[in-house]
Structure formats: structure tokens, C-alpha cells
Amino acid sequence: MQVSENSVNNTASLKNLKGFDVNHPPDPKLIDSCVHCGFCLSTCPSYRVLGKEMDSPRGRIYLMDAINQGEIALNTATVEHFDSCLGCLACVSTCPSGVQYDKLISATRHQVERNYPRSLPDKFFRQLIFSLFPYPNLLRILLVPLLVYQKLGFAKFFRATGLLNKISPRLAAMESILPEITLKSFQDNLPTVIRAQGEKRYRVGMILGCVQRLFFSPVNEATVRVLTANGCEVVIPKSQGCCAALPEHQGQTEQAKALARQMIDSFANTDVDFVIINAAGCGHTLKEYGHILESDPEYREKAKDFAAKVKDAQEFLATVGLTAKLSPLTDKPLNLVYQDACHLLHGQKISVQPRQILRQIPGVKLREPIDAALCCGSAGVYNMLQPEVSEELGRQKVQNLLNTGAELIASANPGCTLQITKHLQLQGKKISVIHPMELLDYSIRGEKLEL
């Protein structure tokens, strides 16, 4: 009789466990496609650093299944393993069974943000990120005190003393990747329409990004010049905002949907053949609009049509071909290493095209690093939310890039550029990190690099 009562009590307690809600939990069919072979372990960056089964894709799928079955709860012990995932999607590329881990972790993160009560400090820090980074106009206002902060030497002080790290490792991580703020960060002077040079081949829209727009505006200017030099009329709607990558990757469902709708509306009636993006993480999310808005009857078809037009800048140019003449970047052969951004390589399956484009520049010799597919540790805002793991991955990535003997690093994602630049500085190396569109721009204009 006692055994029976315990059994009933255990069953009741399992039913009372806090788990996923009924709004798109991780799909059991996708979970069941995992045969737990372990091929993902060697390519998973969090598993490499932490060494725990539950911090691997296979381990997280075990957790998703157990929560779905009501066997374990969605609590601090389980959420910490979902949070440790960088979302780099290397496991998707590696999996011999074709497990769609990207869809599983995305569904899980949206569930976590709806159903797991985070601690007050964690909630505050995340809210700070989601209230600032996806809104470039608001973020631009914040640049004023940050410019003063840098000019008065506070940045050097905090980095030299490590004081901020003692106060808050997360704030220290955020501060450590802050690039130098210049007057260009406050400018937004690209016109709405830029005419093609010579015969017009295409009419393309261009997305400016958030971090790219503020901290890497020369990349956007270079991209416009490269596109127009190769026969493209470029349209830049002023109403465009954030692509929704940051909130989507971190499970902020409604914010991601709202930003996606705004982006679609901003390009409505522009009559563009393609929508061009030069940031890897943004491009992956833009191509996922059909999935993000699949439950929205008004925007479902609009989202699919918009996503079908999205092309990474390198992908686009490799497909349509370069028509502008290219000149050498240096007076001698240039040893260059290309850094594969995860959301280009694993998310968009773009790897060959950037290399094809760079090899067309006279004198460029591409070097290939070991572990080229391993994440640099940036992963959107991961380097701010999980600084310990990110630091180790950044160190490994930079060492692998340096071991190629390259004189220059090409990076097509602002987050990767910030992360790699930081770790180059930490290792005392003075090697430039530059976007492939900037290299093409220099080559088309016949300007030489100063290395």
C-alpha cells in the first residue's frame, strides 16, 4: 500500500514540474531524429571548453526530450545548459543524421524566456542589451557619454586595473569589446538611392545593420561603392531598423517579430531585385523571416517573399560576377586569412564564395587556419552573457589565425571582428581585421593597404 502511495505521489509531482508551454515546444519528431552518435561533440565549442555532456548538442537534446516528457523541470539546472550554447550551428553541419538542432535550440530559447524566471541581475543585464542594441537611433545617443568615457582615459584605466571585472564580469566583457568611437559613428549620410556606375545590371536594397551602422560605417560605405561599381543601383530605406537577429537568437519572441515586420515594411514598394546584407548574423536571421513570422497571417507570405530576396554581399557578387577591374592591394603578394563567421558557414552554407571573391584580387594568397569552423566566441551577445567560455574560444581562434602567418585577417561579421580584434590586442599583435567588402573597395579604387 505504501509503495502504491509513493508511486501516486511521484506521478503527481512529475505532473507539477514546470516545463515547456504548448506554444511551439521543441518538436519531438526533430528530437527523435538524433541517434546520439556523438559526432557533434568534437565540433561543439561549449563542449570543448566546459567538457560536460549536457553542454553539448546531444546533451541538450536529452534535456529537451526529458522536459517534453515531464521528467525534469525547466529550472536553473537545465537552463544553464541551454544558455551555454553559442548557437553557432556547427553541429548542424556535422550531424550525419541531419538533426535540425537550430530549430530545436531556437524553440527552446523562446520557451526559456517565457517560462523561466531569471534572477534580477540577469534580467536587468539582458533587458539592458535588448533595450539598446536593436535600436541604432537610441544607441547612437549613448555614444556621446561613451565617447567622453574613452577620451578621458577611463577605458584604459578600467582595462589596466581590472576593476570593472571585479564589479561585474559581464559589464567588463561588454566594455572590453567596445571599439574606438569616432565622429563617423554619429553620421548617417548614405542617400536613399545611389545610382549604378555604367550600365545598370540590378536594383538592390541594402541593410545597414545596427552595430555595423554605428561602429563599422566604413564597411557599409565600401559595400555601396563595390555594388555600384559592379552595376547595381542601391536603395537604402531610411525607415529600416534592426534585422531582429539579437532578440530572435535570445528568445525574445514578440520583439523579434515586431522588428521583422518593420524591416519587411521598409522595403515594401522599393521594387528591388535582391536585398543585400554584409553582416553574417543578420543575413542568417533575414533568411529565416518565413519561419519567424509563420504564424502571422498578414505577414506570412510577405516574409517568405522578402527572405527569398536576401543575399549576403559576397554570395551575391560571386553569383552575378564582378565587372569592375581589380588592382593589387600591396606591392608584393599579400598573405590573407579569411575568418569563417558561423552564421555564414553553418547557418547560410556560404564558404566557397568569399574565397572565390578574395582570390580574384591580384596578389592575394589565402591561408587556411586549423579549426576554421570553430566559433570565435562572439556569437551575438554570448561574449557578454557568458564571458568565461567566450574568452577561451577567442584566445584559441586568434592563435589559430596567427599560426597561418597571414599579414591580414578578413572578417565578414562585426561581432567576430570585435572579438578577434580584442584578442589580438590581448596577445600584443598588431594585425588588422578588415571586411572583405573593404578589401574589394580598395582594390577597385586602386588604393594600397598600409600593413
Secondary structure as UniProt FT lines:
FT   HELIX           2..15
FT   HELIX           28..32
FT   TURN            39..40
FT   HELIX           41..43
FT   HELIX           45..50
FT   HELIX           53..55
FT   HELIX           57..68
FT   TURN            69..70
FT   HELIX           76..83
FT   HELIX           90..94
FT   TURN            96..97
FT   HELIX           101..115
FT   HELIX           120..132
FT   TURN            133..134
FT   HELIX           136..151
FT   TURN            152..153
FT   HELIX           154..161
FT   HELIX           163..167
FT   HELIX           169..176
FT   HELIX           183..186
FT   STRAND          193..194
FT   STRAND          202..206
FT   HELIX           211..215
FT   HELIX           217..229
FT   TURN            230..231
FT   STRAND          232..235
FT   TURN            238..239
FT   HELIX           245..249
FT   TURN            250..251
FT   HELIX           253..266
FT   TURN            267..269
FT   STRAND          274..277
FT   HELIX           280..286
FT   TURN            287..288
FT   HELIX           289..292
FT   TURN            293..295
FT   TURN            297..299
FT   HELIX           300..309
FT   STRAND          310..312
FT   HELIX           313..320
FT   STRAND          334..339
FT   HELIX           342..345
FT   HELIX           352..359
FT   TURN            362..363
FT   STRAND          364..367
FT   TURN            370..373
FT   TURN            379..381
FT   HELIX           382..385
FT   HELIX           387..402
FT   TURN            403..405
FT   STRAND          408..411
FT   HELIX           414..426
FT   TURN            427..428
FT   STRAND          433..434
FT   HELIX           436..445
//
